[in-house]
Amino acid sequence: MTLLEAISARHSVRKYLDKEIPADIIAALQDKITECNKIGNLNIQLVQNETTAFTGMLSYGSFSGVKNYLVMVGKKAKDLDERVGYYGEQIVLYAQTLGLNTCWVGLSYRKVPEAYNVGKDEKLVCMIALGYGETQGVPHKIKSVEDVSNASDITPSWFKKGVEAALLAPTAVNQQKFSFEYVGMNNNRHQVRAKKGLSMIGYTQMDLGIAKYHFELGAGKENFDWV
């Protein structure tokens, strides 16, 4: 499965089988986490065989069987949430290519400080449940390309493909509060602007990071520059 195929195949999964993740897949995930931590200046950690974070009242009864999860941690900064989304989604889609299922989780978990490390200057932004799902999840209704962009007959075809990929990105309660604007050319390079919208729920900065990564995969990162 390619990353573009993973975009279409991946859906949020909250119920997991009691099935061990093989050592070679864990090793591949750890390599990807190390890469994202280095490039993104993050401290993402994979927690294995820990069963309390997604049980009890805080899980709202929507999760079951979760014993592996990613803890999304980084040094406190204005752009932390966006980086968590951007690099976290890289791990999520890579996990999908390895046959695993995932779910971004903003609130419905309990903290288990002994299972991971969060420094004094760091913040735990969210978690990502990980494992073999009871199902592959289901797709949700999405907005149209016109709702979230200025794509038209005169914008490049790759721009629309990027927006279509972004519309398949997971966002908090499927809010899709983001937009993409084709700006034009500068120094012989196409320019694209991405913006987060307003939301009472929050998480729009993290959602934007996730959507930007999807856009890059759909559009081809080599075709444009962010502004």
Summary of the structure (lengths in Angstrom):
residues: 227
radius of gyration: 17.5
end to end distance: 31.0
largest distance: 55.6
contacts: 724
relative contact order: 0.18
helix: 37%
strand: 23%
